[in-house]
């Protein structure tokens, strides 16, 4: 499984609805949520906001060579907290609610990615933070 701009764009394109556009695809690290979650358990993946008011994520499962998609409605954001850690990475904690359940999402993303395979990372992260700003509470 290769992680670069081209593989990210291709994977995200498969989740888009007809006519929908990805606005800010970023490479990120997903972290477990919950009472007993460990910060040591991370999954590589991608995230983006769309012009269809959706938030898409793809988490990698390298052993089986697959990406697991998750789709959230930005209208369902009930909580969003963005913090910047000591190393300049952004930690985004979101809770998406609908009538049936609450889904928690936690991921970390940086302005740069080692290896340079994501040349638009900084620009896309800044755009994502700008889009998510209106959902912060």
C-alpha beads as a LAMMPS data file, in Angstrom:
LAMMPS data file: protein, C-alpha beads

137 atoms
136 bonds

1 atom types
1 bond types

-500.0 500.0 xlo xhi
-500.0 500.0 ylo yhi
-500.0 500.0 zlo zhi

Masses

1 110.0

Atoms # bond

1 1 1 0.000 0.000 0.000
2 1 1 1.561 3.285 -1.144
3 1 1 0.838 6.554 0.632
4 1 1 1.180 9.624 -1.559
5 1 1 -0.945 12.389 -3.043
6 1 1 -1.999 10.288 -6.022
7 1 1 -3.098 7.265 -3.950
8 1 1 -4.948 9.555 -1.523
9 1 1 -6.805 11.398 -4.282
10 1 1 -7.720 8.121 -5.985
11 1 1 -9.041 6.550 -2.778
12 1 1 -11.070 9.641 -1.844
13 1 1 -12.527 9.932 -5.354
14 1 1 -14.168 6.529 -4.853
15 1 1 -16.169 7.910 -1.891
16 1 1 -17.415 11.041 -3.607
17 1 1 -20.996 11.252 -4.779
18 1 1 -21.735 12.260 -8.365
19 1 1 -20.604 15.875 -8.867
20 1 1 -19.149 16.170 -5.354
21 1 1 -15.624 17.539 -4.845
22 1 1 -13.019 16.931 -2.191
23 1 1 -11.945 20.286 -0.744
24 1 1 -8.975 19.546 1.502
25 1 1 -7.529 16.020 1.435
26 1 1 -4.852 15.414 4.071
27 1 1 -2.705 12.527 5.224
28 1 1 -3.260 11.884 8.942
29 1 1 -2.949 9.526 11.878
30 1 1 -6.143 8.239 13.470
31 1 1 -6.146 7.564 17.188
32 1 1 -8.450 5.402 19.255
33 1 1 -11.134 7.101 21.352
34 1 1 -12.746 6.049 24.579
35 1 1 -11.902 5.518 28.206
36 1 1 -9.290 2.797 27.725
37 1 1 -7.862 4.043 24.417
38 1 1 -4.103 4.273 24.110
39 1 1 -2.262 7.041 22.256
40 1 1 0.162 4.371 21.071
41 1 1 -2.408 2.750 18.795
42 1 1 -2.600 4.713 15.549
43 1 1 -3.776 4.054 12.018
44 1 1 -2.528 5.843 8.941
45 1 1 -5.064 7.317 6.593
46 1 1 -6.681 10.242 4.847
47 1 1 -9.413 12.760 5.633
48 1 1 -11.210 15.489 3.712
49 1 1 -14.231 17.786 3.758
50 1 1 -16.403 17.875 0.644
51 1 1 -18.525 20.520 -1.032
52 1 1 -21.457 18.202 -0.232
53 1 1 -21.069 19.027 3.479
54 1 1 -19.576 15.629 4.276
55 1 1 -16.436 14.597 6.118
56 1 1 -14.732 11.527 4.661
57 1 1 -12.053 9.374 6.240
58 1 1 -10.107 6.372 5.054
59 1 1 -8.136 4.320 7.588
60 1 1 -5.437 1.953 6.410
61 1 1 -5.235 -1.721 7.271
62 1 1 -1.793 -2.512 5.823
63 1 1 -1.783 -6.229 6.630
64 1 1 -4.739 -6.791 4.339
65 1 1 -3.926 -3.921 1.975
66 1 1 -7.259 -2.154 2.365
67 1 1 -8.616 1.228 3.313
68 1 1 -11.691 1.375 5.524
69 1 1 -13.989 4.313 4.653
70 1 1 -16.130 6.306 7.062
71 1 1 -18.544 9.042 6.014
72 1 1 -19.902 11.710 8.360
73 1 1 -22.312 14.576 7.825
74 1 1 -20.861 17.908 8.907
75 1 1 -24.419 18.867 9.881
76 1 1 -24.125 16.201 12.590
77 1 1 -21.127 17.724 14.391
78 1 1 -22.100 18.037 18.056
79 1 1 -18.598 18.736 19.333
80 1 1 -15.327 19.723 17.701
81 1 1 -12.081 20.591 19.444
82 1 1 -8.873 21.433 17.595
83 1 1 -5.627 21.710 19.542
84 1 1 -2.036 22.193 18.489
85 1 1 0.572 20.061 20.221
86 1 1 4.150 20.874 21.144
87 1 1 5.456 19.569 17.810
88 1 1 3.117 21.720 15.700
89 1 1 0.749 18.871 14.888
90 1 1 -3.006 19.475 15.058
91 1 1 -5.180 17.097 17.073
92 1 1 -8.809 17.108 15.963
93 1 1 -11.460 15.562 18.217
94 1 1 -14.954 15.425 16.775
95 1 1 -18.264 13.951 17.824
96 1 1 -20.848 13.343 15.128
97 1 1 -24.405 12.721 16.324
98 1 1 -27.524 11.458 14.665
99 1 1 -30.785 10.134 16.087
100 1 1 -29.335 6.665 16.667
101 1 1 -25.791 7.147 17.937
102 1 1 -22.744 9.287 18.578
103 1 1 -19.556 8.595 16.674
104 1 1 -16.224 9.864 17.966
105 1 1 -13.299 10.647 15.712
106 1 1 -9.791 11.635 16.755
107 1 1 -6.951 12.261 14.363
108 1 1 -3.637 14.052 14.178
109 1 1 -2.359 15.913 11.160
110 1 1 0.724 17.987 10.424
111 1 1 1.557 20.761 8.018
112 1 1 4.250 18.572 6.460
113 1 1 4.611 14.863 5.820
114 1 1 8.049 13.250 5.963
115 1 1 9.175 12.045 2.573
116 1 1 7.389 14.791 0.643
117 1 1 4.750 12.586 -1.001
118 1 1 2.010 15.101 -0.142
119 1 1 3.004 18.470 -1.663
120 1 1 -0.400 20.094 -0.930
121 1 1 -0.560 19.010 2.732
122 1 1 -0.025 22.479 4.258
123 1 1 -2.515 24.222 1.977
124 1 1 -5.121 21.488 2.412
125 1 1 -4.749 21.371 6.199
126 1 1 -5.155 25.143 6.423
127 1 1 -8.305 24.877 4.284
128 1 1 -9.643 22.027 6.442
129 1 1 -9.065 23.991 9.653
130 1 1 -10.864 26.965 8.111
131 1 1 -13.867 24.819 7.120
132 1 1 -14.029 23.117 10.531
133 1 1 -13.739 26.434 12.400
134 1 1 -17.474 27.082 12.127
135 1 1 -18.229 23.764 13.854
136 1 1 -16.018 24.360 16.888
137 1 1 -17.876 24.635 20.144

Bonds

1 1 1 2
2 1 2 3
3 1 3 4
4 1 4 5
5 1 5 6
6 1 6 7
7 1 7 8
8 1 8 9
9 1 9 10
10 1 10 11
11 1 11 12
12 1 12 13
13 1 13 14
14 1 14 15
15 1 15 16
16 1 16 17
17 1 17 18
18 1 18 19
19 1 19 20
20 1 20 21
21 1 21 22
22 1 22 23
23 1 23 24
24 1 24 25
25 1 25 26
26 1 26 27
27 1 27 28
28 1 28 29
29 1 29 30
30 1 30 31
31 1 31 32
32 1 32 33
33 1 33 34
34 1 34 35
35 1 35 36
36 1 36 37
37 1 37 38
38 1 38 39
39 1 39 40
40 1 40 41
41 1 41 42
42 1 42 43
43 1 43 44
44 1 44 45
45 1 45 46
46 1 46 47
47 1 47 48
48 1 48 49
49 1 49 50
50 1 50 51
51 1 51 52
52 1 52 53
53 1 53 54
54 1 54 55
55 1 55 56
56 1 56 57
57 1 57 58
58 1 58 59
59 1 59 60
60 1 60 61
61 1 61 62
62 1 62 63
63 1 63 64
64 1 64 65
65 1 65 66
66 1 66 67
67 1 67 68
68 1 68 69
69 1 69 70
70 1 70 71
71 1 71 72
72 1 72 73
73 1 73 74
74 1 74 75
75 1 75 76
76 1 76 77
77 1 77 78
78 1 78 79
79 1 79 80
80 1 80 81
81 1 81 82
82 1 82 83
83 1 83 84
84 1 84 85
85 1 85 86
86 1 86 87
87 1 87 88
88 1 88 89
89 1 89 90
90 1 90 91
91 1 91 92
92 1 92 93
93 1 93 94
94 1 94 95
95 1 95 96
96 1 96 97
97 1 97 98
98 1 98 99
99 1 99 100
100 1 100 101
101 1 101 102
102 1 102 103
103 1 103 104
104 1 104 105
105 1 105 106
106 1 106 107
107 1 107 108
108 1 108 109
109 1 109 110
110 1 110 111
111 1 111 112
112 1 112 113
113 1 113 114
114 1 114 115
115 1 115 116
116 1 116 117
117 1 117 118
118 1 118 119
119 1 119 120
120 1 120 121
121 1 121 122
122 1 122 123
123 1 123 124
124 1 124 125
125 1 125 126
126 1 126 127
127 1 127 128
128 1 128 129
129 1 129 130
130 1 130 131
131 1 131 132
132 1 132 133
133 1 133 134
134 1 134 135
135 1 135 136
136 1 136 137
